[in-house]
Amino acid sequence: MSPKVLEVDDLVIWFHSYDALHETRASVHVGKGSQDDHNDAKIWLEPTIEVERAGRTLRNHELKKALKQIKQERDYLLEEWHDYRRKAKG
């Protein structure tokens, strides 16, 4: 299961379970109203915050809003991602 980590208005920030199992860099996905891996944006959290793909569900201003929130919550998101990754790897 891919857990939702934050919600900002109608934006959903979530971890993808595949990423936690197979990638070493922390990342989040951002969707509008729901979680859709094929259409949502993917944002790297480390080493710096960087858009890996903008996706198809967010308008430019929504992506900027998500990036602002991710920057504000980066420490929390990193802590949660690493905790989730440890649990996913069992």
Buried (B, 14 or more C-beta within 10 A) or exposed (E): EBEBBBEBEEBBBBBBBEBBEEEEEBBBBBBBEEBBBEBBBBBBBBEEBEBEEBBEBBEEEBBEBBBEBBEEBBEEBBEBBBEBBEEBEE
